[in-house]
Amino acid sequence: MQTIYWILLFLGVFSTMEFMAWFTHKYVMHGFLWSLHKDHHHKDHDNWFERNDAFFIFYAIVSMSCFYLWSYEMLWYCLPIGLGIMAYGLAYFIVHDIFIHQRFKMFRKASNWYAKGVRRAHKIHHKSLGKGDSENFGMLFVPFKYFKK
């Protein structure tokens, strides 16, 4: 029975992270921590790293804290929580940084309806170079209006 709880908790955390990514992006990145996120919309440096990468570090610390609590404090539910956060971070990194922004030259020729929709939605978001007036949505669950055949 605990395996079912473990799987449900993992899937619940993974899904909740899509909301957290949207919320953090809209209210934190385009809010009071715009100074860290700004270079993601408007490159003002020649470095491969962006100040925006600090947000990955925050969620990595949360995930690692869960692994610690599972390992040393014997809190079984911290393992699926930590893995759910980590799995979402990996999915986000692959979709956003590798597929969309091409930080690594992979998936360049992907042209199916999902790939085109995700790229189209993100391009609309990046039309705005400023803090406000930027359409916000999730990264993995993009509104259907962007998926045109």
Secondary structure as GFF3:
##gff-version 3
##sequence-region A 1 149
A	DSSP	alpha_helix	2	23	.	.	.	ID=ss1
A	DSSP	pi_helix	24	32	.	.	.	ID=ss2
A	DSSP	alpha_helix	34	41	.	.	.	ID=ss3
A	DSSP	three_ten_helix	51	53	.	.	.	ID=ss4
A	DSSP	alpha_helix	54	73	.	.	.	ID=ss5
A	DSSP	alpha_helix	78	92	.	.	.	ID=ss6
A	DSSP	pi_helix	93	100	.	.	.	ID=ss7
A	DSSP	alpha_helix	113	125	.	.	.	ID=ss8
A	DSSP	three_ten_helix	144	146	.	.	.	ID=ss9
###
